[in-house]
């Protein structure tokens, strides 16, 4: 068997779990270092960040600032902003990566596959015809042709071109 090495994944594997871990969706926005924390866009009630352990280049997450794991806790304004941000993510990924399709979803609870079950967050995964989506299933690896920093820059440029400089 041939091996494809992904040493960057060890950070994810070794994360403290079950109460010992802090919430990235609360702590990272509070740091105010958006580039370091891969935060692409901040709204009033929710924000967009890149996934540090992506399925594909450009894998984004949308989360409310408010710490909750219950969909019913979100008020109408939070839900509306999240839906608008999901729409914006699709547009930005089309602009930046010429994505041809998308997987958009929320894993609600541990039984549904939520990796961070105590804070709601939606995934936006760009897809292309003929992409390497079979690799996680068959080869148990992911193929990412671009670094997170390069992907961040490309997405920030797409956002800036649409909304002006975000700082």
N, CA, C and O of each residue as an XYZ file, in Angstrom:
668
protein
N       0.835     -1.173      0.000
C       0.000      0.000      0.000
C       0.885      1.243      0.000
O       1.870      1.314      0.735
N       0.523      2.227     -0.836
C       1.229      3.500     -0.826
C       0.624      4.394      0.234
O      -0.549      4.254      0.580
N       1.426      5.317      0.750
C       0.954      6.217      1.794
C       1.001      7.656      1.299
O       1.950      8.076      0.637
N      -0.031      8.386      1.632
C      -0.033      9.829      1.436
C       0.003     10.441      2.826
O      -0.894     10.197      3.633
N       1.019     11.223      3.114
C       1.198     11.769      4.446
C       0.456     13.090      4.578
O       0.466     13.912      3.662
N      -0.184     13.287      5.716
C      -0.890     14.535      6.028
C      -0.540     14.940      7.458
O      -1.399     14.885      8.338
N       0.711     15.349      7.705
C       1.136     15.641      9.074
C       0.388     16.800      9.729
O       0.329     16.881     10.956
N      -0.171     17.678      8.942
C      -0.939     18.796      9.498
C      -2.194     18.324     10.227
O      -2.729     19.057     11.059
N      -2.678     17.106      9.931
C      -3.891     16.571     10.569
C      -3.679     16.210     12.038
O      -4.651     16.079     12.782
N      -2.422     16.046     12.469
C      -2.174     15.618     13.844
C      -2.726     16.624     14.848
O      -3.147     16.233     15.936
N      -2.733     17.912     14.506
C      -3.309     18.926     15.404
C      -4.782     18.630     15.677
O      -5.256     18.777     16.803
N      -5.488     18.217     14.647
C      -6.913     17.894     14.799
C      -7.091     16.620     15.627
O      -7.937     16.567     16.519
N      -6.305     15.617     15.333
C      -6.423     14.332     16.011
C      -6.129     14.468     17.498
O      -6.791     13.839     18.324
N      -5.131     15.293     17.846
C      -4.705     15.409     19.231
C      -5.439     16.487     20.027
O      -5.108     16.722     21.189
N      -6.420     17.141     19.429
C      -7.186     18.162     20.149
C      -7.787     17.581     21.419
O      -8.204     16.423     21.449
N      -7.828     18.398     22.471
C      -8.495     17.999     23.703
C      -9.988     17.976     23.421
O     -10.521     18.914     22.827
N     -10.666     16.920     23.837
C     -12.097     16.754     23.573
C     -12.880     16.682     24.872
O     -12.309     16.672     25.963
N     -14.186     16.632     24.736
C     -15.116     16.391     25.842
C     -14.908     17.326     27.031
O     -14.525     16.896     28.119
N     -15.166     18.593     26.805
C     -15.150     19.558     27.894
C     -13.810     20.227     28.119
O     -13.760     21.322     28.680
N     -12.722     19.600     27.698
C     -11.418     20.208     27.890
C     -11.085     21.233     26.830
O     -10.256     22.116     27.051
N     -11.721     21.124     25.690
C     -11.420     22.020     24.583
C     -12.206     23.307     24.697
O     -13.342     23.321     25.170
N     -11.592     24.380     24.260
C     -12.285     25.649     24.162
C     -13.072     25.647     22.864
O     -12.867     24.783     22.011
N     -13.957     26.597     22.712
C     -14.757     26.671     21.501
C     -14.102     27.614     20.495
O     -13.971     28.810     20.755
N     -13.696     27.080     19.362
C     -13.050     27.899     18.337
C     -13.987     28.972     17.800
O     -13.527     30.020     17.347
N     -15.291     28.729     17.844
C     -16.244     29.678     17.291
C     -16.519     30.843     18.239
O     -17.195     31.802     17.865
N     -16.004     30.764     19.454
C     -16.080     31.869     20.416
C     -14.695     32.490     20.586
O     -14.537     33.709     20.519
N     -13.697     31.636     20.806
C     -12.357     32.112     21.130
C     -11.653     32.789     19.959
O     -11.044     33.843     20.145
N     -11.716     32.225     18.777
C     -10.978     32.792     17.649
C     -11.503     34.165     17.227
O     -10.696     35.067     17.001
N     -12.825     34.363     17.110
C     -13.290     35.721     16.782
C     -12.912     36.750     17.853
O     -12.703     37.920     17.533
N     -12.822     36.334     19.108
C     -12.469     37.249     20.194
C     -11.016     37.702     20.111
O     -10.664     38.752     20.649
N     -10.174     36.926     19.444
C      -8.749     37.273     19.345
C      -8.491     38.461     18.427
O      -7.461     39.122     18.562
N      -9.386     38.744     17.512
C      -9.256     39.880     16.582
C      -8.040     39.755     15.664
O      -7.509     40.766     15.204
N      -7.598     38.535     15.396
C      -6.511     38.299     14.440
C      -7.086     37.431     13.327
O      -6.862     36.221     13.280
N      -7.827     38.073     12.435
C      -8.600     37.329     11.445
C      -7.745     36.507     10.499
O      -8.113     35.379     10.171
N      -6.633     37.030     10.060
C      -5.798     36.258      9.130
C      -5.264     34.993      9.802
O      -5.352     33.902      9.239
N      -4.723     35.140     10.982
C      -4.178     33.972     11.715
C      -5.267     32.932     11.948
O      -5.019     31.730     11.854
N      -6.474     33.401     12.253
C      -7.574     32.504     12.584
C      -8.455     32.156     11.391
O      -9.483     31.497     11.542
N      -8.051     32.599     10.212
C      -8.733     32.286      8.955
C     -10.182     32.782      8.923
O     -11.031     32.179      8.266
N     -10.458     33.867      9.625
C     -11.789     34.474      9.590
C     -11.837     35.398      8.371
O     -11.056     36.343      8.260
N     -12.757     35.110      7.474
C     -12.850     35.841      6.213
C     -13.811     37.021      6.268
O     -13.594     38.038      5.610
N     -14.862     36.883      7.048
C     -15.895     37.912      7.047
C     -16.611     37.908      8.391
O     -16.911     36.850      8.943
N     -16.882     39.102      8.910
C     -17.612     39.260     10.166
C     -18.913     40.006      9.898
O     -18.908     41.116      9.365
N     -20.013     39.393     10.269
C     -21.296     40.059     10.224
C     -21.657     40.533     11.624
O     -20.828     40.483     12.532
N     -22.889     40.993     11.799
C     -23.343     41.432     13.119
C     -23.558     40.267     14.074
O     -23.210     40.348     15.252
N     -24.134     39.181     13.562
C     -24.538     38.057     14.411
C     -23.820     36.747     14.077
O     -23.898     35.778     14.832
N     -23.130     36.727     12.950
C     -22.469     35.500     12.499
C     -21.231     35.877     11.681
O     -21.059     37.027     11.277
N     -20.382     34.885     11.451
C     -19.145     35.136     10.715
C     -18.805     33.941      9.836
O     -19.389     32.865      9.960
N     -17.835     34.163      8.938
C     -17.368     33.131      8.012
C     -15.885     32.900      8.277
O     -15.098     33.842      8.362
N     -15.524     31.629      8.405
C     -14.117     31.292      8.554
C     -13.783     30.067      7.703
O     -14.657     29.266      7.371
N     -12.519     29.943      7.363
C     -12.068     28.762      6.652
C     -11.917     27.614      7.636
O     -11.629     27.826      8.814
N     -12.112     26.412      7.149
C     -11.904     25.225      7.960
C     -10.408     24.914      7.959
O      -9.799     24.780      6.898
N      -9.824     24.800      9.138
C      -8.396     24.497      9.264
C      -8.078     23.083      8.794
O      -6.945     22.787      8.417
N      -9.078     22.219      8.817
C      -8.910     20.837      8.390
C      -9.906     20.563      7.263
O     -10.868     19.817      7.447
N      -9.672     21.172      6.091
C     -10.683     21.188      5.028
C     -10.824     19.869      4.274
O      -9.892     19.070      4.185
N     -12.030     19.672      3.734
C     -12.282     18.568      2.807
C     -11.746     18.912      1.428
O     -11.217     18.050      0.727
N     -11.885     20.178      1.040
C     -11.356     20.674     -0.231
C     -10.844     22.084     -0.009
O     -11.151     22.707      1.008
N     -10.065     22.593     -0.956
C      -9.641     23.990     -0.867
C     -10.872     24.881     -0.866
O     -11.798     24.679     -1.653
N     -10.877     25.867      0.021
C     -11.996     26.783      0.102
C     -13.111     26.330      1.027
O     -14.147     26.991      1.088
N     -12.943     25.234      1.748
C     -13.957     24.736      2.676
C     -14.196     25.796      3.751
O     -13.302     26.116      4.533
N     -15.408     26.332      3.776
C     -15.766     27.412      4.691
C     -16.749     26.940      5.744
O     -17.428     25.927      5.577
N     -16.812     27.700      6.840
C     -17.801     27.455      7.888
C     -18.454     28.782      8.249
O     -17.795     29.820      8.312
N     -19.747     28.727      8.483
C     -20.511     29.891      8.925
C     -21.064     29.565     10.301
O     -21.681     28.517     10.498
N     -20.843     30.462     11.253
C     -21.285     30.199     12.630
C     -21.816     31.481     13.262
O     -21.354     32.577     12.943
N     -22.777     31.339     14.150
C     -23.205     32.502     14.928
C     -22.131     32.812     15.977
O     -21.400     31.921     16.410
N     -22.045     34.077     16.377
C     -21.134     34.420     17.469
C     -21.628     33.806     18.778
O     -20.834     33.394     19.624
N     -22.926     33.753     18.927
C     -23.517     33.250     20.165
C     -23.265     31.749     20.287
O     -23.493     30.991     19.344
N     -22.800     31.338     21.444
C     -22.460     29.937     21.697
C     -23.736     29.144     21.998
O     -24.344     29.295     23.057
N     -24.124     28.300     21.043
C     -25.282     27.438     21.251
C     -25.162     26.210     20.363
O     -24.593     26.263     19.273
N     -25.704     25.116     20.845
C     -25.735     23.888     20.052
C     -27.152     23.565     19.592
O     -27.381     22.559     18.921
N     -28.097     24.425     19.956
C     -29.508     24.167     19.679
C     -30.023     25.103     18.594
O     -30.060     26.318     18.786
N     -30.411     24.556     17.485
C     -30.921     25.340     16.362
C     -32.111     26.203     16.786
O     -32.287     27.314     16.286
N     -32.910     25.695     17.691
C     -34.084     26.437     18.150
C     -33.731     27.658     18.991
O     -34.591     28.507     19.225
N     -32.483     27.765     19.450
C     -32.044     28.938     20.209
C     -31.826     30.161     19.322
O     -31.882     31.293     19.802
N     -31.580     29.940     18.040
C     -31.287     31.065     17.153
C     -32.544     31.879     16.888
O     -33.611     31.330     16.613
N     -32.398     33.203     16.976
C     -33.543     34.058     16.670
C     -33.605     34.300     15.154
O     -32.702     33.908     14.414
N     -34.664     34.937     14.719
C     -34.876     35.142     13.282
C     -33.747     35.949     12.637
O     -33.361     35.670     11.501
N     -33.223     36.933     13.340
C     -32.140     37.753     12.778
C     -30.872     36.933     12.577
O     -30.183     37.078     11.567
N     -30.569     36.074     13.543
C     -29.396     35.210     13.399
C     -29.582     34.248     12.224
O     -28.673     34.070     11.414
N     -30.746     33.639     12.136
C     -31.008     32.694     11.044
C     -30.913     33.381      9.686
O     -30.335     32.831      8.748
N     -31.476     34.573      9.581
C     -31.440     35.300      8.311
C     -30.007     35.655      7.927
O     -29.617     35.491      6.771
N     -29.224     36.139      8.882
C     -27.837     36.491      8.560
C     -27.045     35.249      8.166
O     -26.246     35.306      7.231
N     -27.245     34.146      8.847
C     -26.542     32.908      8.502
C     -26.904     32.479      7.080
O     -26.021     32.108      6.307
N     -28.170     32.525      6.731
C     -28.584     32.146      5.375
C     -27.984     33.080      4.330
O     -27.568     32.631      3.262
N     -27.938     34.356      4.627
C     -27.313     35.307      3.693
C     -25.826     35.023      3.540
O     -25.286     35.097      2.436
N     -25.163     34.696      4.650
C     -23.735     34.389      4.577
C     -23.481     33.103      3.806
O     -22.492     33.005      3.080
N     -24.356     32.116      3.951
C     -24.205     30.891      3.154
C     -24.294     31.212      1.667
O     -23.508     30.707      0.864
N     -25.247     32.046      1.313
C     -25.383     32.477     -0.087
C     -24.125     33.213     -0.538
O     -23.628     32.974     -1.639
N     -23.605     34.113      0.310
C     -22.395     34.865     -0.031
C     -21.203     33.931     -0.206
O     -20.397     34.116     -1.118
N     -21.086     32.931      0.663
C     -19.975     31.974      0.556
C     -19.987     31.281     -0.801
O     -18.941     31.125     -1.431
N     -21.155     30.870     -1.248
C     -21.264     30.218     -2.557
C     -20.782     31.171     -3.653
O     -20.028     30.774     -4.541
N     -21.214     32.407     -3.585
C     -20.807     33.390     -4.600
C     -19.295     33.625     -4.551
O     -18.636     33.652     -5.590
N     -18.744     33.798     -3.334
C     -17.303     34.039     -3.203
C     -16.490     32.854     -3.695
O     -15.450     33.040     -4.327
N     -16.945     31.642     -3.414
C     -16.221     30.452     -3.867
C     -16.293     30.294     -5.380
O     -15.346     29.817     -6.005
N     -17.397     30.689     -5.956
C     -17.469     30.686     -7.434
C     -16.472     31.677     -8.011
O     -15.766     31.374     -8.973
N     -16.419     32.869     -7.415
C     -15.502     33.906     -7.903
C     -14.041     33.493     -7.721
O     -13.237     33.622     -8.645
N     -13.703     33.002     -6.541
C     -12.309     32.730     -6.199
C     -11.780     31.429     -6.787
O     -10.613     31.349     -7.170
N     -12.633     30.406     -6.861
C     -12.161     29.077     -7.254
C     -12.895     28.468     -8.441
O     -12.600     27.347     -8.855
N     -13.850     29.210     -8.985
C     -14.678     28.690    -10.073
C     -15.321     27.350     -9.699
O     -15.376     26.422    -10.506
N     -15.799     27.278     -8.470
C     -16.462     26.054     -7.999
C     -17.686     25.769     -8.856
O     -18.414     26.682     -9.245
N     -17.902     24.501     -9.144
C     -19.001     24.076    -10.024
C     -20.201     23.530     -9.253
O     -21.282     23.360     -9.816
N     -20.008     23.262     -7.988
C     -21.079     22.752     -7.138
C     -20.672     22.922     -5.688
O     -19.551     23.335     -5.390
N     -21.591     22.602     -4.788
C     -21.327     22.819     -3.369
C     -22.035     21.775     -2.537
O     -23.133     21.333     -2.875
N     -21.399     21.384     -1.444
C     -22.073     20.672     -0.367
C     -22.227     21.708      0.739
O     -21.241     22.275      1.211
N     -23.467     21.950      1.149
C     -23.753     22.910      2.211
C     -24.545     22.173      3.271
O     -25.563     21.551      2.968
N     -24.082     22.238      4.526
C     -24.827     21.509      5.531
C     -24.431     21.796      6.953
O     -23.403     22.409      7.239
N     -25.292     21.326      7.837
C     -25.145     21.446      9.276
C     -25.247     20.050      9.866
O     -26.232     19.347      9.636
N     -24.247     19.647     10.617
C     -24.312     18.391     11.357
C     -24.778     18.743     12.756
O     -24.010     19.270     13.560
N     -26.022     18.456     13.043
C     -26.652     18.881     14.293
C     -26.558     17.759     15.325
O     -27.359     16.824     15.317
N     -25.571     17.864     16.209
C     -25.368     16.868     17.255
C     -24.322     15.828     16.896
O     -24.014     15.610     15.725
N     -23.793     15.201     17.907
C     -22.742     14.194     17.733
C     -23.203     13.023     16.861
O     -22.453     12.542     16.011
N     -24.448     12.567     17.080
C     -24.965     11.435     16.305
C     -25.047     11.758     14.817
O     -25.039     10.853     13.983
N     -25.126     13.037     14.482
C     -25.197     13.454     13.082
C     -23.818     13.738     12.498
O     -23.701     14.113     11.331
N     -22.787     13.564     13.294
C     -21.428     13.739     12.791
C     -20.780     15.063     13.119
O     -19.734     15.384     12.556
N     -21.370     15.848     14.016
C     -20.771     17.134     14.375
C     -19.439     16.917     15.078
O     -19.378     16.255     16.114
N     -18.375     17.474     14.515
C     -17.064     17.392     15.146
C     -16.962     18.333     16.328
O     -16.298     18.030     17.319
N     -17.619     19.474     16.223
C     -17.730     20.424     17.336
C     -19.221     20.533     17.598
O     -19.918     21.332     16.972
N     -19.696     19.732     18.517
C     -21.140     19.594     18.710
C     -21.752     20.669     19.582
O     -22.974     20.818     19.591
N     -20.940     21.430     20.322
C     -21.517     22.401     21.248
C     -21.697     23.803     20.653
O     -22.134     24.711     21.360
N     -21.372     23.998     19.371
C     -21.576     25.288     18.723
C     -22.036     25.043     17.282
O     -21.322     24.429     16.489
N     -23.212     25.522     16.966
C     -23.742     25.371     15.608
C     -22.795     25.978     14.583
O     -22.255     27.064     14.797
N     -22.594     25.285     13.482
C     -21.817     25.823     12.374
C     -22.176     25.056     11.105
O     -22.365     23.840     11.123
N     -22.262     25.789     10.020
C     -22.602     25.230      8.716
C     -21.329     25.122      7.882
O     -20.455     25.987      7.944
N     -21.240     24.058      7.112
C     -20.109     23.850      6.205
C     -20.526     24.203      4.783
O     -21.632     23.890      4.345
N     -19.617     24.860      4.075
C     -19.792     25.128      2.646
C     -18.546     24.561      1.975
O     -17.448     25.099      2.120
N     -18.730     23.469      1.242
C     -17.607     22.764      0.626
C     -17.727     22.897     -0.888
O     -18.660     22.361     -1.486
N     -16.779     23.614     -1.517
C     -16.829     23.745     -2.971
C     -16.471     22.425     -3.652
O     -15.666     21.643     -3.147
N     -17.089     22.200     -4.809
C     -16.878     20.949     -5.541
C     -16.677     21.251     -7.017
O     -17.120     22.285     -7.516
N     -16.002     20.336     -7.713
C     -15.740     20.434     -9.133
C     -16.002     19.082     -9.774
O     -15.788     18.039     -9.155
N     -16.458     19.105    -10.995
C     -16.653     17.856    -11.731
C     -15.294     17.171    -11.836
O     -14.316     17.778    -12.272
N     -15.242     15.913    -11.438
C     -13.990     15.161    -11.507
C     -13.044     15.449    -10.350
O     -11.868     15.090    -10.417
N     -13.536     16.096     -9.280
C     -12.641     16.375     -8.156
C     -12.278     15.076     -7.438
O     -12.703     13.993     -7.840
N     -11.505     15.196     -6.393
C     -10.964     14.013     -5.715
C     -11.801     13.609     -4.518
O     -11.260     13.092     -3.541
N     -13.091     13.828     -4.566
C     -13.941     13.526     -3.423
C     -13.891     12.050     -3.027
O     -14.155     11.719     -1.871
N     -13.558     11.162     -3.961
C     -13.487      9.741     -3.634
C     -12.327      9.425     -2.702
O     -12.352      8.389     -2.037
N     -11.318     10.274     -2.631
C     -10.114      9.978     -1.845
C     -10.394      9.788     -0.361
O      -9.822      8.871      0.228
N     -11.244     10.601      0.290
C     -11.493     10.353      1.712
C     -12.149      8.999      1.966
O     -11.951      8.404      3.025
N     -12.926      8.512      1.008
C     -13.633      7.248      1.182
C     -12.724      6.071      0.856
O     -12.612      5.132      1.643
N     -12.080      6.120     -0.297
C     -11.271      5.007     -0.761
C      -9.877      5.024     -0.138
O      -9.394      3.996      0.339
N      -9.237      6.180     -0.142
C      -7.860      6.252      0.310
C      -7.672      6.786      1.708
O      -6.551      6.818      2.216
N      -8.759      7.210      2.344
C      -8.701      7.805      3.669
C      -7.724      8.966      3.737
O      -7.030      9.147      4.738
N      -7.672      9.757      2.662
C      -6.833     10.957      2.600
C      -7.609     12.059      1.905
O      -8.640     11.822      1.275
N      -7.090     13.263      2.034
C      -7.651     14.398      1.318
C      -6.541     14.991      0.463
O      -5.382     15.020      0.876
N      -6.891     15.460     -0.716
C      -5.927     16.058     -1.615
C      -6.245     17.543     -1.706
O      -7.311     17.929     -2.186
N      -5.316     18.375     -1.244
C      -5.492     19.821     -1.251
C      -4.356     20.439     -2.050
O      -3.209     20.410     -1.604
N      -4.647     20.997     -3.220
C      -3.584     21.503     -4.069
C      -3.089     22.898     -3.707
O      -2.209     23.429     -4.385
N      -3.634     23.501     -2.654
C      -3.270     24.873     -2.317
C      -3.207     25.023     -0.802
O      -3.987     24.404     -0.078
N      -2.265     25.855     -0.320
C      -2.147     26.069      1.125
C      -3.327     26.880      1.643
O      -4.007     27.560      0.875
N      -3.566     26.804      2.954
C      -4.640     27.582      3.569
C      -4.403     29.074      3.398
O      -5.349     29.824      3.159
N      -3.148     29.521      3.516
C      -2.847     30.947      3.342
C      -3.173     31.421      1.929
O      -3.734     32.502      1.751
N      -2.827     30.626      0.936
C      -3.136     31.001     -0.449
C      -4.641     31.021     -0.689
O      -5.153     31.909     -1.370
N      -5.342     30.049     -0.134
C      -6.800     30.027     -0.261
C      -7.420     31.229      0.435
O      -8.346     31.842     -0.095
N      -6.920     31.568      1.611
C      -7.409     32.732      2.360
C      -7.264     33.994      1.520
O      -8.212     34.767      1.378
N      -6.073     34.198      0.964
C      -5.824     35.398      0.147
C      -6.762     35.461     -1.050
O      -7.289     36.526     -1.371
N      -6.968     34.355     -1.696
C      -7.838     34.317     -2.874
C      -9.283     34.665     -2.496
O      -9.953     35.415     -3.205
N      -9.746     34.123     -1.393
C     -11.115     34.408     -0.955
C     -11.267     35.843     -0.474
O     -12.274     36.486     -0.771
N     -10.289     36.358      0.263
C     -10.358     37.762      0.710
C     -10.405     38.703     -0.493
O     -11.111     39.711     -0.465
N      -9.667     38.382     -1.532
C      -9.696     39.210     -2.742
C     -11.082     39.191     -3.374
O     -11.565     40.230     -3.824
N     -11.724     38.037     -3.416
C     -13.090     37.950     -3.959
C     -14.052     38.782     -3.130
O     -14.914     39.471     -3.677
N     -13.909     38.723     -1.813
C     -14.787     39.506     -0.933
C     -14.516     40.997     -1.111
O     -15.451     41.791     -1.212
N     -13.242     41.379     -1.151
C     -12.882     42.796     -1.328
C     -13.400     43.348     -2.654
O     -13.895     44.474     -2.711
N     -13.289     42.568     -3.699
C     -13.717     43.044     -5.013
C     -15.213     43.319     -5.035
O     -15.695     44.107     -5.849
N     -15.932     42.678     -4.154
C     -17.375     42.837     -4.096
C     -17.802     43.925     -3.120
O     -18.753     44.659     -3.386
N     -17.103     44.034     -1.988
C     -17.590     44.897     -0.919
C     -16.628     46.023     -0.539
O     -16.891     46.755      0.415
N     -15.541     46.171     -1.251
C     -14.545     47.165     -0.845
C     -13.658     46.587      0.224
O     -13.882     45.467      0.683
N     -12.652     47.336      0.629
C     -11.680     46.836      1.590
C     -12.328     46.596      2.946
O     -13.033     47.461      3.467
N     -12.087     45.416      3.516
C     -12.634     45.048      4.825
C     -11.642     45.267      5.949
O     -11.918     44.911      7.094
N     -10.511     45.838      5.647
C      -9.527     46.111      6.702
C      -8.438     45.102      6.786
O      -7.551     45.220      7.631
